[in-house]
Amino acid sequence: MCGIIAYTGHQQAAPILIDGLRRLEYRGYDSAGISVVSRKKVRTWKASGKIAVLESRLPESINANCGIGHTRWATHGAPTDENAHPHNSADETLTIVHNGIIENVDALKARLGDVEYQSETDSEVLAHLLSHTMDLNNCSLVDAMREVLTRIVGTYGIAAISSAESEKIILARSGSPVIIGIGEGEMLAASDMSALSRYTREVVHLDDGEVAELTPDGFAVTKLDASPADKSSMTLVNNLEDYDRGGYDHYLYREIVDQPDTVRRTISGRLDKRFNTAHLGGLNMDPRDLLQVQRIKILGCGSALYAGMSGASMIESLSRIPCDAEPAAEFRYRNPVIEANTLYIVVSQSGETFDTLAATREIQRKGGFVLGIVNSVGSTIAREVDGGIYMHAGPEVSVASTKAFTAMLSVFALLAILFGRARDVSPQRGAQLLKALEDAPDKIADVLALETHIASIANKHAKCHSAFFIGRTAAFTVALEGAQKLKEISYIHAEAYPASELKHGPLALVTSKTPCVVILPESELLEKSLGTLEEIKARSAPVIAVTDSDNSRIDKLADDVIRVPRSDELVQGMIMGVALQIYAYHSAVALGRDVDQPRNLAKSVTVE
């Protein structure tokens, strides 16, 4: 969600801070600001709106070598100049940026007494608490930070600077990512790798309950009790160009067309043709462990949840292990029963999704084994799970997930093959499944070649107020993600329903002005699904069929047909899903939407 960037070193800080903020734009934001220590004073500039507005308010020259910056996504208080970060202490000698939510803000304000606040945010109280603690205890900023954090209830990623310690940056983390970037004679920090990739390849992740002190010469990390924390660095694997648009108009478009290569990266080295199964080295489960699993529960949020629902269908179909998916945010609050022989799988592109991380910790607290599927190497979920699989999708910059979603489906296909071969799938069928997965990138490329046709259909229906996505059994999860993409980036109201549920209520809303996108994979249920088309056509609704079947009735009943390559049912959803991504993208473009940064949404949801 919100983004943090910090710098101390030998270079001018302001240009680095602004560049870092631009690289954090994809996370979603509604205001931005920077603070620097200059001539032993803290100077702050901030503005609601885009970073360009902030830049227009900066002086031509800012002589400062230490500073912090922030992009805010409003939680407490509207997106205004006053509510933008950074927030200063009353005497303007100290300033902070904060990601997260302070839950006991009212109690903290009462403790401070008569303080005049300049914003409606919960974050501002941190600046006043730190300043008050430094004055009261005559202590350094890092000591004040540790003292203040013992009183905080909530989540935070914090960066703070003070005119009294002009080269130092103090960082803290609990539930919101903070990453230290190590340079030569300079140090950086950010909430996201993308802001660091231009300046360093060596990073350190803070863990919850840790505080870091940065100077140009290095860093020190301690726990809240001031005891040292043992930290080791890791090397970034992504290149700077991975975060660029690559000549395309939008990041989202680049990420859609990158998907053949994405799937190749995800499955590379993981197809075991000797035994016709999958090879997944990070599971920390041997064949006996696989046989002990009696149930699988998959948890995620948003597109990760829909990928998990597809994955549950794949795994249960091939392995005959009962498998289902549930929203992580609901799971963590319903006091779930954790079973000894149940495998829990959490899915998150960022590896920092707050509700998914909280669910992970709740499962582990009760003794459950958690397997993680994540994209971001070194992320919190990746470091805390008991076993894991990296997607290797590469950076996904656009807020709406496309290639990461497809990579998730690829990982679930691998897991389905692995569990299937351990249980119920013959070597011959295993070979067919591996071939289907191996062929998927070329078939996705064939779908991309249909772009002009899909775009024409999208343009025809872009001005509709509502759309329905319909699918049966496994195709319903494809419909869910298709509706999600359309509503996310085009703002068209879109809902997905199982085909069997259409007559149990939703059919009342189907009219001649309600396009219905019907997912029709070739299967034994195709004839039943064609009956659903008949029901929709009887209400004069436009029908868009997405299918890999050559059944002639589809062409007679549908107004438009998107025909994708025929494939094994294991990868049908993956291939059809790409067609729906293209449809959503061109709908959004036709309506002039901000495709990469849709309103009210953020890339990584690190607060409740």
N, C-alpha and C positions, 0 to 999 in steps of 0.2 A: 504494500500500500504506500505509505509515506516513504520518502527516501532521505538518506543521510549521506553527506560527503564531508570529509575533514582533511586538512593538510597542514603540516608543519615542516619547514625545510629551508632550502636556500633559494627557491624560486618564488616569484610573486604568487601569492595564494589565490587572489580573486579569479584570474582566468582559469585556474585549475578547478576551483569550486564551481564556476559556471559550466565548464565542460562536463564535470561530474554530474551536475544537475540535469544537463541535457541527456546524458546517458541513462539517467534514472526516470526520464519522462514516461517511458513505456509502462511503468508501474501504476500510472494514474495519479493525478494531482489536480488541485484547484488553486494553489498559491505557492509561492516560492520566496526564499530569502537567503541572505548570507550575512555573516558577521566576521570581522577580522580584528586582530589586535594591531593597532597602528599608533605610533608615537605614544605608547603606554596608555592608550585608550581603546575601548571597545567601540567599533563603529558598525552599525547595522543598517541594512537596506532590505526591504521586503515589499511584496506586492501580491494582490490577488490576481488570478489569471495566469497566463502562460509566462514562461521564463523570459520571453522577449519583452514583456512589460517590466519585469525586474531589471533587465539590462538597460532599458531606456532611462532608468532612475539612477544608475551608477555613474559616478564621476569618470572622467576620461582616464585618470590615473589613481590607483589605490596602492600605496606603498606599504605592503604588509606581507609577511612571510608565514603567517599562521592564521587559520580561520576555519569556520564550519559553515555548512550550507544545508538546505532542507527543501524538499518538495512535500507539501501537505495535502492530504485527502481528508476533508472535513469530517470530524466526529463530534467534538464539543465546540459548538459555535459555527456560524455560517462562514463561507469562504470570503473573508474580508482582509484588508490590509492589516488591521489590528490583530486578527486571529492567526495570521501567517507567522511561521517561525523564521528566525530565532526569536526567543523571548529573553528580555534583559531583566536583571535585578533593578531595584528601585534607583540605585546610584549609578547604574549603567557601567559597572566595573566587571560584570560577569554576564555571560549569555549562554543559553542552552538550546539545543534542538532535541526533539523527543519523538520517537515512534512508539505507539502503544496507547494504553488507556490507564489513567490513575483512578482507581475505583474509590479510594477514600479521600478524594480531593476536598470534600467539605470539612472533614475532620482536620485535615492538614491546614486548611485556611483558618479554621477556628484556633488552632494551636499558634499560628503566626500572629493572630490578632489584627490590629489596625494597619492593613496594607492596602494601598490603592492599586488595583489590578487594571492593566491596560487592555486585557482581552477577555473573551468568554471561555477560553480553553482551560482544560485541566492541566496542561503542560506548564503554564506560566508559574504555577506554584513551586515547581522545582527550582527555578531561578531564584526566587525569594527565599526558599528554604536553604539553598546552598549558601547564599550570601549571608543570611542570618547565622548559620552554623559557623562559617568562617570567622565572622566578627565575634560571636559568643565564645568560641573556643580558641580564637587566635591560631587557627590551623590552616593547613594548605588545602587547595581545592580537592585533591584526591582523598584526603582524610575526611573532609566535609561530605564528599560524595558517598563514602562508605557509611558514614553516620546517618545521612539522610535516607539512604536506601533501606535501612533497617525499619524505617517507618512507612515505607511505601507498600500499598496493596494494589496489585495490578500488573500490567506488562509494560516493559520499557526497553528501548534501545536509545541510549543517551550519548550525546557528545557535548562537552562544555569547555569553554575557554574563559580565562580571566586576565585582566590587565595586570594583575599582580604577578602573574607567571606567564610572560608574554610568548614563550615558545612551546608551552605545554598544552596538550589536549587530553582531557579526561573522558574516558568511555565507560559505559556500563551496559549490561545486558541481562534481561530476564524475559524470555518469551518472544523477543523481537531481534532479528539477526543483526550482528555487528561484526564486521570483518576488518582486520588490520592488514594494510599493505606495506610491505617492507621495501624501502628504496636505499639508495646510496646517499647518505647525508640528508635524508628526508623520510618522513613517514606519512602514511595516509590511512584513512579509515572510511568505510562506507557500509551501507546496509545491503549492498548488492555487488557482486563481482563485476558487473558491467561497468561500474564507475571507476574501477581500479585497473582494468585491463590495459589501458593505454600507458600506465605509468609503472607498473610492476608486474612480475610474474610470481612473486613469492607472497603468500598470505597466511594469516593465522585467524582462526575462528574463535571468537569469544564464546564461552559457555554460560549458561544461566548462573547468576550469582557471582559473576566475575567483574572486576574493575580493572581497566588498563590506563596506564599513564604513558603518553607518547611525547617524545622530544625528537628533534632532528637526528639524534644519534642512536635512537633505539626505542625499546618499549619494555615495560614491566607489567606483569599481570598478577593481581592478587585476588583473594576471595574477600568477602565482606568482613571477615574477622582479621584482615590484613596479612593473613598467611599467604606465602607465595603459591601461585598456581603454575604447574609444570605445563608449558605449551610447546608444541612443535609446529613448524611451518609446513605448508604444502605448496606445490607448484601449479599455477593455473594451466589448464590444458586448452582453453579456448583462445582463439586469435582475435585481434581487434576487429578484423573484417567480418567476423562472425556476428557482430552487433550492428553491421551496416545493412542498408536496404539492397545493396547489390545492383543498383541501377533501376530497381522497380519503383513504382509509385508508392507502395505501401509495404511495411514489414509483413503484414498478414499475407499479401500476395506472394512474396518471396518464400514465406514459410509453407504455403500451400504447394508451390511448385517444387520445393525442396524434398517433398515427401518420398519419392522413389529412393533418393539417397538416404533419407532418414531411416526407412525400413531396412535398407541394406546395412547401415551402421548398427542398428539395433540387433539384427539377427546374426551379424558377422561373428564367426567363431563359435556360434551356439547351436549349430545343426550337427548332431552326431549321427552321421550316415552309417557308421559301423553298426550301431545298434538301433538305428532308426528312431532316435529319441532326441531330446534337447539336452544340451550341456550348459548348466548354469552354476558357475563356480562359487558365487557369493551366498548361496542359500544357507550354508552351515547346517545342512541336513543330508544325511547319508541315505541310501536306499531303504534301510530299515525304518528310518524316521518317516520317510514318505509313506510307507505302509501303515504306520501308526496313526496317520491323520484320518479321523472319522468325519470331520466337518470342516468347511472353510468359510470364513467370514471376511468379506472385503469391505473396506471403509475408505471413503473419499468425499470430496466436496466438488460441486459443479461438474465440469466435464470429467474430472477424475472419477466421480461417482458413476457417471454414465459408462465410462470405460470399465469400471469395476462390475457394473451390471452385465455388460457384454462378456467380460471375463468370467463371471460366475456361470453364465450360460455355456461358454466354451468348456470350462473345466468340468462342470457337472455332466455335460453331454458325453465327453470322452472318458472321464474317469469313473463316473457313477458315484462320486463323492458328493453328498449334499452341499450345495454352495449357494450363498446369496450375498447381496451387497446392500449396504445401508449408509445413510449420510453420517459421516463422522461426528457432526455437530449434535445429532440426535442421540447417537450411540453413547457418547460420553456422559450424557445427563440422565439416562434412563436406568442407571444402576445395573448394568448388564451382568449376566451370569457368564463368567469366564470358565470354559471347560478345558480339561487337561489335554484332550486329544483333538482340540480344535486349532487349526492354523489360522492366525489372523494376518491379513494382508492389508497394509495401508498404502495408498496411492497419492502421490503429490508431485506435480511438475517441479515446483520450487524447492520442495523438501522443507519448507518453513510454514506451511499452512497451519494456522494456530489450532483450529479444531481437530485436525488430523493428528497433530503432535500431542495434543491433550489426550486424545483417545488412545494413542500409542502408550503414553505414560500410565494411563489408567489400567490398560490391559496388563502391562508389565508389573504394575504394583500388585495385581492380583495373581501373578504367576503365569500369565499367558506368554506364548512365543509369538513374536511379531516379525513378519517379513515386510520389508519396504520396497516399493517400486518408485524410484525418484529419478529426476533428470539432473539436478544440480549436485555435482560432486562436492563432498565436504559439508553439505547442508546439515541442519540439525537432525532431521529425521534419519538421514543417511548414517549419521554417527551414532544414533541412539537405538536403532532397531537391532534385533538379534541376528538377522540375516538380510541380504538385500540384493536387488538387481538394478543396475543403472540402465536407463533407457538409451543413453548416448544419442539423444535427438539433436544435441547442440543447442545453443541459446535460442530461446523463443521470446521474442521481444514484444510482439503484439499482445494486447491484453487477452483477446480471445484465443483460446488454444486450438491449434490445428495439427501441426506436426507432432507435438508432444502427445496429443490424444491418439494419433495413429501409432506412435511409438508404444504407448501404453497397451493398445490392442495387440501389437506385435509381441510384447512381453507376455501378455496373458495367453496368446496362442502358444508360445513356447512352454509356459507352465502347464497348459492343457495337454500338450503332447507329452511332457515329462510325467505328469500324474497319470495320463491315459496309458502310456506304455508300462508304467509300474502296476497298473490294475487291469485294464480291460481292452486295450488296443493291441491288435496283432502286429507283428513286424511289417507285414505287407501294408496294412493301413497306416502304420507309422511312416513308412516311406512315402505314401501318397500325401500325408499331411506335411511332411518336410518339403516335398516338391511344391505343394500349394503355397507354402510360406515363402519359399525361394522365388516363386514366380510372381509373388504379389507386387514387388516394385515395378515390374514391366507392365502389369495390368493397371496399376495406379497411373503410370505414364500414359497409358491408353485413355484413361478417364480425363487426364489433363488435356489431351488432344481434343476433347469434346467441348472445350471452354466456350467457343463461339456459340455453339448450339445452346449450351446451358445459360449463357449470358442473355441470349435472346428471350428465353423463357422467363428469366428473372426480371428483365426489363418490362415484359408484358404485365407482370403481376406486382411490380414494386410499389404501386400506389394503393394496394389493398390495406385495409385496416386490421385484418386478422387472417391468420392462416392456420390450418390444421395439418399435423403430420401423423400419419397412421401406419402402424405396422403390427404384425402378428408374431408372437413369441420372440425369438431372437431379433426379428426386424423391429420390434417395438423400441429396443434400446437404441437402434440406429435412428429411429424417429425422434427419440428424446434429444439426442445430441444435435440432430438437424434443426429442431425447433429452438434449441438453446443458441445455436449459432445465429439463426435469423434474428431472434429477439435481441441478442447481445449487440450486434453491430449495425442492424438496420432500424431497430426500435419498432419493428412491426410486431404486434402482439401475435405470438405463436404458441400453440399448445400441442403436445403429443398425446395420443391415446392408443391403447391397444385396439386393434380392429374389432375384437369381440365386444368392446365396451362402447362402441360408437352409438349403438341403438339404446344404450342405457343412460341417455342424457345428452351427450354432446351433439347428437344429430339435430337437436332443436336449434342449434346455432348455425347449422350449415345452410348457406343460401347461395344464390348465383354470384355473390360478391365475396365468397369465402373460398380461396384456393385450397385445395386439399392435396398435399404431397403424400403419395402412397408408396410405401416401400414394399416391393414385390420380388423377393428372391425366389429363384427356382427351387421348389421344394414340394413335398407331398401335401403341403397346406395351400398351395397356390390357388387351387380351385375355390377354396373357402374365401381366400382374400379377394378373388375376383368378384365374389358375391358382395363384398363390401364396396367395391367400385360401383356395382349396380345401384346400391342404396344411395351412394353419393350422387351419381348421375341423375337419379330420380328427383333430386332436389336442385338440379340444374347447376351444381357447383362445378367450377373448373377443376379438372383432375390432372395432376402432374404425376406420372408414374415413373419411379426409379426402379429399374429391373435389370436382371441378367438373363431373363427368360425370353424365348422367341415365340411364346404363345400368342397367336394372332388376336385373341380376344382383348388383350391389353391395348393393342393399337386401335381397336374399334371403340373401346370404352373411354380411353384417356384422351384428353385434349392435347397433351404434350407427353412425349415419352423420352426419358433419358435412359438409354440402353448401354449398360456398362458390360465389360467382358465377363463371360461365365467363369465362375470360380468355385472352389470347394467351399462348403458352408463355413468352414473355420475362418475364412478370410473375406467372406461376402460382405460383412458389415464394414470392414476396413475400407474396402474398395468403393462401396456405395456411399460411405461417409464422406469421401473426398468429393464426390459429385455434389453432395449437399453443402459442403464448405464453399465450393465455387458458386453455387446458387445464392448462398447468403452473402458472399462477397460482392457479387455483381448487383444484388438488390440494394446493398448499402451504398455502393458507388453511385447507382442510379439516383438515389435519394440525397446524395451529397453529404453523407455521414462522415464523422471522424472515425475512419475504419480502425485505426490502430489504438485509439484511446477513446473508446465509447464512454458516454456520460455515466457518471456515478459508479463506474467499475474500476477495479484495481487488479493488477496482475497477480500479486501475491498477497493474500488476505491473512495478515499476521495479527489481527485483533478479532475479538468476537463481534 
